[in-house]
Amino acid sequence: MAKQDDPSVLADLKAALQQKGGSLRSPLYQWMYRNHDELVELFDEAPPNWQQVTAVLTSRGFTGVDGKPLQPQSVRRLWLRVKERHAKAQTGKKPKPKPVGAAPVVTEAAPEPADPNDALARIRSKINKHSGRAE
């Protein structure tokens, strides 16, 4: 049985993750994340043509999952995920997965109208609160 505090366990884990297929993130994702700042600057100068971006990345040996060819839509979506993760890392927040179809969480109850039976007044109050208008 291996000791839990054995430093060689961490070294073995790092080696396994650096091998092809050892990480859950693709090599393209990792490359985009490492080069985030330069890519943002480049893409800010001119909005990217994702077909051309994909062609260049493919010519440099990047592939999709399981060696499949890259698709422009996939590269674009991957870039958006990289940007989101990088932005959250800069603010010190760990990216959270977005729940599918979840309703927004209300943190503060809207002020109730004077007459609680007046449904229209309650709806207007909620709309005004949501839009930032004063009542």
Protein Blocks (a to p, Z undefined) as FASTA:
>chain_A
ZZfklmklmmmmmmmmmpghkambdfklmmmmmmmmmmmmmmmmpccdfklmmmmmmmno
paceehiacdfklmmmmmmmmmmmmmmmmnopacddddehiacddfbdcdddfblmlmkl
mmmmmmmmmnopaZZ
